[in-house]
Amino acid sequence: MGEPFIGSEAVTAGRLTPYQLRSTCTPIHRDVYLPRGSELTAVTRARAAWLWSGRAGIVAGQSAAALHGAKWVDDRASAELQYPNRRPPEGITTWSDRFEDDETSLVDGVRVTTPARTALDIACRYPRGRAVAAIDSLARATKLKVADVELLAERYRGRRGIRAAVDVLALVDAGAESPQETRVRLVLIAAGFPRPETQIPVYDEWGQLVAVLDMGWQDVKVGVDYDGKHHRMTRSQFARDIMRHADVTELGWDDVRITAEDGDGAIIGRVSRARDRRT
């Protein structure tokens, strides 16, 4: 994958001629280029935005999460920077907030907000569901501790969005393996169910691991699994899922399988009936 670079620097250094720059590279921002044919991902957008700022900005928000290794960051979304420029070009979002030296770090030479500060910014700025899903992924990628973000929130008590951020942080769970799993978990919590555990191992009578359930309640042996498209991509995967479900059921679990077609009401109803059967 090609990396973004500053065109004038490449020409001055003799790595490219002006003609090669025009003919073999694609401009992303003013004087920032990407080799033609390279994929424009959340990571390359973040690095390109940082170069556009003259390497003076701090990559933040979901762009920082991408550089920290979080999955599920939208490759089409604008890059996000802590940078005092109120008129960024298309494809870049900027803001200028107070931050301390211990809230930034270097990732492959790029100045980025730390995982804790990244989580706080996301919690303050994004709608609740999107924020929880983004921080779930960030926590899974970086071993982020919510307690560290809560301490940082204390530092900025009174900042706009902090009260909402505290509510978001209380819902974060690094066990979620996709935004869809986060959504299902939040639907269940909002419906009044006890907060589900995530990534629950199920063992057979010989102590062999049979399955890991996406979420559920061990006390009543009710599991909830989100079946994404990849579960139906191949016949072999489909067959494994059927056998897995049968094995879990034989071990005394009521395993509720959810798909993208299930709305909130369907999820709540099916889980409620499963729990009623157990209690």
C-alpha positions in Angstrom: 0.0 0.0 0.0 1.4 3.4 -1.0 2.0 6.0 1.6 1.0 9.7 1.2 3.8 12.2 0.8 4.5 15.9 0.2 5.0 16.4 -3.5 7.3 19.4 -3.3 9.6 17.5 -0.9 9.8 14.5 -3.3 10.7 16.7 -6.2 13.3 18.7 -4.3 14.9 15.5 -3.0 15.1 14.1 -6.6 12.8 11.1 -5.9 10.4 12.3 -8.6 10.4 14.7 -11.5 7.5 17.2 -11.8 6.2 15.1 -14.7 6.4 11.9 -12.7 4.5 13.5 -9.8 1.7 14.6 -12.2 1.5 11.4 -14.1 2.0 8.7 -11.5 0.5 10.2 -8.4 -2.9 11.4 -7.2 -3.3 14.6 -5.3 -5.3 14.2 -2.0 -4.8 17.7 -0.5 -2.7 20.7 -1.5 0.8 19.3 -2.2 -0.1 16.0 -0.6 0.0 13.0 -3.0 -0.6 9.2 -3.0 0.9 6.8 -5.6 -1.8 6.2 -8.2 -3.8 3.1 -7.6 -3.1 3.1 -3.8 -6.0 2.4 -1.5 -7.4 5.4 0.4 -8.0 4.0 3.8 -8.7 5.6 7.2 -5.0 5.3 8.0 -3.8 6.9 4.8 -6.4 9.7 5.1 -5.1 10.3 8.6 -1.5 10.5 7.5 -2.4 12.7 4.5 -4.2 15.1 6.8 -1.3 15.3 9.1 1.0 16.1 6.2 -1.4 18.8 5.0 -1.1 20.5 8.4 2.7 20.8 7.8 3.1 18.0 10.4 1.9 20.4 13.0 -1.6 18.9 13.6 -2.4 16.0 16.0 -4.4 13.2 14.6 -7.5 12.7 16.7 -10.9 11.1 16.9 -11.5 8.0 14.7 -8.4 8.9 12.7 -6.3 8.4 15.8 -8.2 5.2 16.5 -7.3 3.9 13.1 -3.6 4.6 13.6 -3.8 2.8 17.0 -5.1 -0.3 15.1 -8.8 -0.1 15.7 -11.0 -1.9 13.2 -14.2 -0.9 11.6 -13.2 2.8 11.1 -15.0 4.1 8.0 -12.4 4.5 5.2 -14.7 7.1 3.5 -15.0 9.4 6.5 -13.1 12.6 6.8 -9.8 12.6 8.6 -9.8 14.3 12.0 -7.2 16.6 13.4 -6.5 18.7 16.5 -5.4 21.7 14.5 -6.3 25.4 14.8 -7.5 25.9 11.2 -11.2 26.6 10.9 -11.3 26.1 7.1 -9.8 22.7 6.3 -10.1 21.3 2.8 -12.8 18.7 1.9 -11.9 15.4 3.5 -10.5 16.9 6.8 -12.3 17.9 10.0 -10.4 20.0 12.5 -11.0 21.2 16.0 -8.9 23.0 18.6 -9.2 21.8 22.2 -7.0 22.0 25.2 -4.7 19.0 25.7 -1.7 18.1 27.8 1.6 16.6 26.8 0.8 13.2 28.3 -2.3 13.0 26.0 -0.3 12.6 22.8 2.1 10.0 21.5 4.0 9.0 18.3 2.7 6.3 16.0 5.1 5.6 13.1 6.4 9.2 13.4 2.9 10.8 13.4 1.7 12.8 16.4 -1.5 11.2 17.6 -3.8 11.5 20.7 -3.2 8.6 23.1 -5.9 5.9 23.3 -7.3 7.4 26.4 -7.6 10.9 24.9 -8.9 9.5 21.7 -11.6 7.7 23.6 -12.5 10.8 25.4 -12.8 12.9 22.2 -15.0 10.2 20.6 -17.2 10.0 23.7 -17.7 13.7 23.7 -18.2 14.3 20.0 -20.1 11.3 18.6 -23.7 10.1 19.1 -23.9 7.4 21.8 -24.2 4.3 19.7 -21.5 5.2 17.3 -19.2 6.4 20.2 -19.6 3.1 22.1 -18.9 1.0 19.0 -15.8 3.1 18.2 -14.4 2.9 21.7 -15.2 -0.8 22.0 -13.0 -1.4 18.9 -10.3 1.0 20.2 -10.2 -0.8 23.6 -9.9 -4.2 21.9 -7.0 -3.0 19.8 -5.1 -1.2 22.5 -6.0 -2.8 25.8 -7.4 0.6 26.8 -8.8 0.8 30.4 -12.0 2.8 30.8 -10.7 3.9 34.2 -7.9 5.8 32.5 -10.4 7.6 30.3 -12.6 8.4 33.3 -9.6 10.0 35.1 -9.0 12.1 32.0 -12.6 13.2 32.0 -12.1 14.4 35.6 -9.3 16.6 34.3 -11.7 18.3 31.9 -14.7 18.5 34.1 -17.0 21.1 32.7 -15.9 20.6 29.1 -18.7 20.4 26.6 -19.9 16.9 26.1 -18.2 15.5 29.3 -21.5 14.5 30.9 -22.6 12.5 27.9 -19.1 11.0 27.6 -19.3 9.6 31.2 -22.6 7.8 30.1 -20.8 6.5 27.0 -17.8 5.2 28.9 -20.1 3.2 31.3 -21.3 1.2 28.3 -17.9 0.3 26.7 -16.9 -3.3 26.5 -13.8 -4.5 24.7 -15.3 -7.9 24.2 -17.4 -6.7 21.2 -15.9 -8.0 17.9 -18.0 -5.8 15.6 -20.2 -2.7 15.6 -23.2 -5.0 15.2 -22.4 -6.8 18.4 -22.1 -3.5 20.2 -25.5 -2.5 18.8 -27.2 -5.7 20.0 -25.6 -5.3 23.4 -26.9 -1.7 23.7 -30.4 -2.7 22.6 -30.5 -5.3 25.4 -29.2 -2.9 28.0 -31.7 -0.2 27.0 -34.5 -2.8 27.2 -33.7 -3.3 30.8 -31.9 -6.7 30.7 -29.0 -7.2 33.0 -25.8 -6.1 31.3 -24.6 -9.1 29.3 -21.1 -10.6 29.6 -19.1 -10.8 26.4 -17.0 -13.5 24.9 -18.3 -16.3 27.1 -16.4 -19.6 26.7 -18.5 -22.8 26.7 -16.8 -26.1 27.6 -18.0 -29.7 27.3 -17.9 -32.3 30.1 -14.3 -33.0 29.3 -13.2 -29.4 29.7 -12.8 -28.9 25.9 -13.7 -25.5 24.5 -16.8 -25.9 22.3 -17.6 -22.3 21.5 -17.2 -18.7 22.6 -20.6 -16.9 22.7 -20.6 -13.2 21.6 -22.6 -12.3 24.8 -25.1 -13.6 27.3 -25.7 -14.5 30.9 -24.0 -17.5 32.4 -26.3 -17.6 35.5 -29.3 -18.5 33.3 -27.3 -20.1 30.4 -28.7 -17.8 27.7 -26.3 -16.8 25.0 -26.7 -14.2 22.1 -24.7 -14.6 18.9 -24.6 -12.1 16.1 -24.3 -14.0 12.7 -22.8 -11.6 10.2 -22.6 -12.2 6.5 -19.3 -14.1 6.8 -21.2 -16.9 8.6 -23.1 -17.6 5.4 -20.3 -17.1 2.9 -19.3 -20.7 2.5 -21.1 -24.1 3.0 -18.4 -25.2 5.3 -18.8 -22.2 7.6 -22.6 -22.6 7.6 -22.2 -26.3 8.5 -19.8 -25.4 11.3 -22.2 -22.8 12.7 -25.1 -25.4 12.7 -22.9 -27.9 14.6 -21.7 -25.3 17.0 -25.3 -24.3 17.8 -26.3 -27.9 18.3 -23.3 -28.5 20.6 -24.0 -25.4 22.7 -27.7 -26.4 23.0 -26.8 -29.9 24.1 -24.7 -28.5 26.9 -27.8 -26.7 28.3 -27.5 -23.3 26.7 -30.3 -21.4 25.0 -28.4 -19.7 22.2 -30.3 -16.9 20.5 -28.9 -16.1 17.0 -29.3 -12.6 15.7 -28.8 -11.3 12.1 -28.8 -7.9 10.5 -32.4 -8.4 9.5 -33.5 -8.5 13.1 -34.9 -5.2 14.4 -34.7 -4.0 18.0 -38.2 -5.4 18.8 -37.3 -8.9 17.4 -34.0 -8.9 19.4 -35.8 -8.0 22.6 -38.6 -10.4 22.1 -36.4 -13.4 21.3 -34.0 -12.8 24.1 -36.9 -12.2 26.6 -38.5 -15.5 25.7 -35.2 -17.3 26.0 -34.7 -15.8 29.5 -38.2 -16.6 30.5 -37.7 -20.2 29.6 -34.7 -20.3 32.0 -36.2 -18.4 34.9 
